[in-house]
Amino acid sequence: MNIWLLNALVVWVSVSTLYLLSRLLKRNDIMDIFWGQGFFILALINFSLTDYRPTYKWILLFLIALWAFRLSIHILVKNRGKSEDFRYKQWREEWGKTEWWRSYLQINLLQGFFMYIVALPIFSVMQVPFIPGSFPVNEILIAPTVIAFVGFSIEALADYQKSIFKKYNPEGIMKTGLWRYSRHPNYFGDALFWWGIGMLAFLFGSFILGLISAITMNVLLRYVSGVPMLEKAKKGNEAFEAYKKETPIFIPFLRP
């Protein structure tokens, strides 16, 4: 089977299975827990389908695994013992009797579509054959690896700082640590991570695919499902409104 179609099939089967599980558990936010693992599954399948496994493929698999497992564990721990995420609750109420099919289309299939688009660099890099002596592979890997790892570290540290803060201040507004420089440093770190992954694709001749992936993730985080929904949820909160006036919304150090 064509590798691009195979990846599409894997995504469709995965999100459809998650949909059936969400019906049993009666909570659609389990898709968030799977989001990271979906990328790892795709990376592992594409890695296993190649006979040549040079350094850059191991690095890509490692970065995706590191990002995916950290994110899934973080969300699982964060949601443990709590009711369904407020965003999914809101959609459930708004959709009413049409919720059963709109959840499949607008949560599972839609996220599956974006997963496929963001994972394009994974598909392309894993298919690149290694030609000894063609270029200094180890040297050119440094920049994208560092960018991806820095993004991962920012995201992980920001989530950790906020989880500790919320443990003692559940209704408070986080303003310290990385949250002093950005209102959403975790999302910024996530976006930076995918610029690093996209850069790997740039280096191996898939500039367009890498660019599409990085831009898609940036748009989703900054303008669709990430920042806007959390900003809207805190709208009217006096402490948060004051925080907005002094702290950049996304990219650290930019004027708010």
Secondary structure, DSSP 4 states (H G I P E B T S, - for coil): --HHHHHHHHHHHHHHHHHHHHHHHT-TTHHHHHHHHHHHHHHHHHHHT-S---HHHHHHHHHHHHHHHHHHHHHHHHHTTS-S-HHHHHHHHHHGGGHHHHHIIIIIIHHHHHHHHHTHHHHHHHTPPP-TTSS-HHHHTHHHHHHHHHHHHHHHHHHHHHHHHHHH-TTS---SGGGGT-S-HHHHHHHHHHHHHHHHHHHTT-HHHHHHHHHHHHHIIIIISSHHHHHHHTTT-HHHHHHHHHS-SSSTTS--
